[in-house]
């Protein structure tokens, strides 16, 4: 719960700093979309191809500590880094696609028309990623485990 509060607080700070009016529901939708996408990746094998592309195809396999520093750095940088940034960019790509297919009034509410829009929506997507990543890492060890059948299994 604290991670959600801190994320919303930081989004409010970025929103005020940018000084541009943007619909809050669009920003929250970006964060929720990113968090939901990460949850689906943890609970279903349907989206494993994205992970496999970045970690196995692009980076050459899972990071192996027995390799040298430069090889390990490359595997972490390309596999993990590109994967995370791609997941954070997905909501913005979806909004770009949706903006071409809606009415002009709705397009002005959700469109990514200038760099400030991208900053706000990117921060919201990054916030959703951070919340879900933090929550998933906490759940994995103590309170719950991810099941592959679209539901949580709570441990007591």
N, C-alpha and C positions, 0 to 999 in steps of 0.2 A: 504494500500500500504506500509505503514511503517513496518507492521509486516512481509510482504514478504521480504522487504529489510533486516531487522534485522535477519530474519531466514537464508537468503542466506549468509549474512555476518558471522553468527555463523557457518554455514556449511563450509564455506571457511576456517575459523579458525581451525575447527576440522580436515578438510582435510589436511591443512598444518602441523598441530601438529602431526598427525599420520604419515605423510611422505610416504604414500603408494599411488601409482598411481591407481586410480579407475575411471572408466568411469563416467562422470558427468551425462549422461543421465540416468544411473541406479539409481543414488542417487536422481535425480529429479523425476524419475518414482516412487520411494518409497514414497516420500512426496506427490506427486499428487494422488497416489493410496489411501493413508490414508485420505487425505482431501476429495477425491471423495466419499470414503466409508462413512465418517461422513455425508456428504451432502445427500447421498442416505438414510441413516438412519433417517435424519431429514425430508425428503420429501416423504418417501414411508413407507408403513407398511410391505413391503416384508422382511425386516431384523429385525423386532421387536423381533424375537425369541432370538437374541443374547442379546439384552438389557434385555429381560424378564428372560433369564437364569441367568445372573449375578446379577440382582437386585431383582428378585422375588424368584427364586429357590435357588441360592447360598446364598444370603444375608438375605433371609426370608422376603422380602417385602421392600417397600420404607422406608427410614429413618423416624422415628417418634420421634419428640422432647420430647414427654411425657415419653419415655422410659429412663432408666438410662444411664449414661455416657458410660459405657462399651458396652452396647447393641447398642447404637448409633454409637460408634466408630467402632464396628464390622460391622455394616451395611454399613457405609461409606467406610471402608477399603476394604471389600470384594466386595460390589456392584460396587462402583465407581472405586476403584483402579484396581481391576482385569479386569474390563471391558475396562478401558483405556489402560492398558498394553497389553491386548489381541488385541485391534484394532491396536496398534502400531506394534505388532509382525506379523500381517497378511501379510504385503508386504514381509517380510523376509521368511515367510513360503511359500508364492507363488513363490518367487525366488528359494527357495530350490527345489520345485516341478518342476518348469520350467527348472532348470539347469540339471535335470536328463533326459530331453526330447529334448535337442537341440544339435547342432553340437559341437565338442570339442572347436572350435574357439570361438563360442558364449558363451560356458560354462566358459571359462577363463575370459570373459568380465563381466559376471553377477554373477559368482559363489561366494558363501560364503565359502571360503576355510580356513580362519584363523580368529582369534578374531578381528583383525583390520578391516576386511571386515564387521563384525557384528557391530562394533562400528560406522563406517561410515554410513552404511545403517540404523542402528537404530536411529542415530542422524537425518538423513534425514526424516525418518518416523515420529519421534517425532516433527520435525519442521513442517511437513505438518499437523499434529494433532493440534499443537499450533496455526498455522495460521487459520485453519478452525474453531477451537473452539473460537478464538478471534473474527473472522469475524461474526460467527453465533451469538455470544452474543451481539455484537454491532448491528447487523441487527434486532435482535428480538425486541429491544426496540425502535429504532428510524426510520430507513429508510425502512425496508422491513419486511415481515413476510414470513415464510416458508409455502408453499402450499403443499398439498398432491397430486398434479397432475403434478409433475415433472417440475414445472416452478416457477420462483420467482414472487411474487406479490409486486411491489414497491409502497410504500406510499409516497405522497408528502406533 
